[in-house]
Amino acid sequence: MAIQQTGPFGTVFITGLEAYGYHGVPDAEQEIGHRYRVSLELQVPDCSACESDDIHGTVDYGAIAKRVTEIVQTHQYRTVERLARVIADAILQEFLKVESVGITVGKPLPPAPVIVAEVGCRLVVVRGADASENVE
């Protein structure tokens, strides 16, 4: 299915957004909480702001960052995969100019039996695609 473009195609990105949330498989992680790092790539098919300099011709990354922070802080999930999917779905539902969301959710220095800098997942969710098509 081809996307008919009426203007420049843009990618809006947010890198390294951090928020404290209560996610994790063990109950202790859901009580103590942890810092999470979220990065996004948002595909905006008709990004006219590059020509018009009007915020209405793109997406407001400040509003998106605020919404992502709210989800990380107020929801609880066992897996970062579920957290990532909920965030991506919320962006697609609330920001209609976004055609697809590439999202990385990282958990720095996780409580684990090995020492790693960060663990996490990356998903790509496309508006209107079947859920099975949205796993990278």
C-alpha positions in Angstrom: 0.0 0.0 0.0 1.6 3.3 -1.1 1.3 6.4 1.0 0.3 9.4 -1.0 2.4 12.3 0.2 1.3 15.9 -0.1 4.4 17.4 1.3 7.8 16.6 2.7 8.2 13.3 4.7 9.8 13.9 8.1 11.1 12.0 11.0 10.7 13.7 14.4 12.9 12.1 17.0 13.2 12.2 20.8 16.3 10.6 22.2 17.1 9.7 25.8 13.8 10.8 27.6 14.1 9.5 31.2 11.4 8.9 33.7 11.0 6.8 36.9 8.5 4.0 36.7 7.4 0.8 38.5 7.8 -1.9 35.9 9.4 -5.3 36.2 8.9 -9.0 36.5 9.6 -9.3 40.2 7.1 -7.7 42.6 10.0 -5.9 44.3 10.8 -4.0 41.1 7.2 -2.9 40.9 7.4 -1.5 44.5 10.9 0.1 44.4 10.8 1.3 40.8 13.6 2.1 38.3 14.7 4.7 35.9 13.7 4.1 32.2 15.0 5.7 29.1 12.8 6.1 26.0 13.8 7.1 22.5 11.4 7.6 19.7 11.4 8.0 15.9 8.1 9.3 14.6 7.3 9.2 10.9 5.3 12.2 9.8 4.2 11.8 6.1 3.1 15.4 5.5 5.6 17.5 7.5 4.7 20.9 6.1 6.4 22.7 9.0 9.7 22.6 7.2 8.2 25.0 4.6 5.6 26.9 6.7 7.4 27.1 10.1 4.1 26.3 11.7 3.8 23.8 14.5 0.5 22.6 13.1 2.4 21.2 10.1 4.2 18.6 12.3 3.9 17.0 15.7 4.6 18.7 19.0 7.5 16.7 20.5 7.1 18.5 23.8 3.5 17.2 24.1 4.6 13.7 23.1 7.4 13.7 25.6 5.0 14.7 28.3 2.6 11.9 27.4 5.4 9.3 27.3 6.6 10.4 30.8 3.0 10.2 32.1 2.7 6.6 30.8 6.0 5.5 32.3 5.2 7.1 35.7 1.5 6.1 36.1 1.2 2.6 34.5 2.7 -0.7 35.7 3.8 -3.6 33.4 5.9 -6.7 33.9 7.9 -6.2 30.7 9.5 -3.3 28.8 8.0 -4.8 25.7 4.5 -4.2 26.9 5.4 -0.7 28.1 6.8 0.1 24.7 3.7 -1.1 22.9 1.4 0.9 25.2 3.4 4.1 24.6 3.5 3.5 20.8 -0.3 2.9 20.6 -1.0 6.0 22.7 1.1 8.1 20.3 -0.7 6.8 17.3 -4.1 7.3 18.9 -3.5 10.8 20.2 -1.2 12.3 17.5 -2.9 11.7 14.2 -0.1 13.1 12.0 2.2 10.3 13.1 2.2 7.4 10.7 4.6 5.1 12.5 6.5 4.9 15.8 9.9 3.5 16.3 10.4 3.1 20.1 13.3 2.0 22.2 12.7 1.5 25.9 15.8 0.9 28.0 16.4 0.0 31.6 19.8 1.3 32.7 21.8 -0.9 35.1 19.0 -3.4 35.7 18.9 -5.6 38.8 20.1 -8.8 37.3 22.6 -11.6 38.0 25.0 -10.1 35.4 26.3 -6.5 35.0 25.1 -4.8 31.9 24.8 -1.1 31.1 21.2 -1.3 29.8 18.6 -3.8 28.7 15.4 -3.1 26.8 13.5 -3.5 23.5 12.8 -1.8 20.3 9.5 -1.9 18.4 8.2 -0.3 15.3 4.4 0.2 15.2 2.7 1.3 12.0 -0.7 2.9 12.0 -3.3 0.5 10.6 -0.9 -2.5 10.5 -1.8 -5.9 11.9 -0.2 -6.4 15.3 1.9 -9.3 14.0 3.5 -6.9 11.5 4.7 -4.5 14.1 7.5 -6.5 15.7 11.0 -5.6 14.6 
